Amino acid sequence: MTEFKLIPVNRPFIGDEELSEIKEVFESRWLGLGSKVKEFEDKVCEYLHAPRFLATNTGTTALHLALRTLGVGRGDEVIVPSFTFVATIQAITASGAEPVFCDISEKNLNIDVTKIQALITKNTKIIIPVHYRGVTCDMDELLNIAESNHLYLIEDAAHAFGSYYHQKKIGSFGHVTCFSFDPIKNITCGEGGGIVFHDPKHHELAEKMRILGIDKDTWSRYHNKRSWQYDVVCEGYRYHMPNFCAAIGLKQLDKCEMMRAHKAAICKKYDEAFANVKKVSILETDYDEIFPFMYIVLAKNRDEFIAYLASKGVGTGIHYLPAHEFSLYQDCKKDDLRVTDKISKMNTTLPLYYEMTDEIVNKIIQAVLDYEKEN
């Protein structure tokens, strides 16, 4: 058993395979946007059953690039749950648009689709649902609302790489889907993100915007006979994924289904153990449909619960503090956020990562059961 001061909440599963792939990139001396990125993009398309995929340097820049590609700017409004990591909101404000906060469903902590229509105004351009903890939102209803109101749907699937909605992989349908491959996500590139555009014109524009609006990327310029003849055709950013990050991602894709199955098995074991616990409650989840990113319980006395688990050597997290409570977003438009306010005082993240042994899982379970008995 690996010794931790506290059992960590998340931990990437990386090893010699990733190092070997990075070594190949280092030996080539081509560290930036190059052949490994293209190989990674093709392999993600195959895994997701997606028509196309564009790799970026972070999940946040993927969201920002998607928004800008769809023409989102000053004066536009984007409907989004407050119950998400602040990166989602920062991508909106970086585009010049205003976030409009929607409440969540108490059942699965995803955006409450029944609250969206009332928030739509003449300035609304985008709806961003967040597939929280890997559990997919009600995509049928979301697409119906978006298309009925002539809006685009940009899915924040930072937690949901490898998850399914009605037996279809997230990213294989819809308008636009954004992923994150940061150090603790379902697969990691060390750092990275990516976008699936189902409209090829959007993909083509984003591909240029990803690298400063230049019509040919560096790899193409270097390996083409007219290598340094290029044009700048649109506003752009430096958002491309580098080769060494793609190298990590390629080997992570090989492990993806193995990691998904093991993490789902741990979640099922937690659910079974905590089914009758009164001090904390679990969320009903179909683990056969999702790649679980994290395991959440709702604690009636969260501070006490976190302190107790820490005394037993178990780390915990809080995912997330709601965005509408931050100083920067105090004046943003918002729904009645009573469920968000309630859940944000209870949500507690327990450890979940691939390398957890039975011994570690049992230690966490016992700590929660002891908390129930002693309090």
Disulfide bonds with the S-S distance in Angstrom:
none
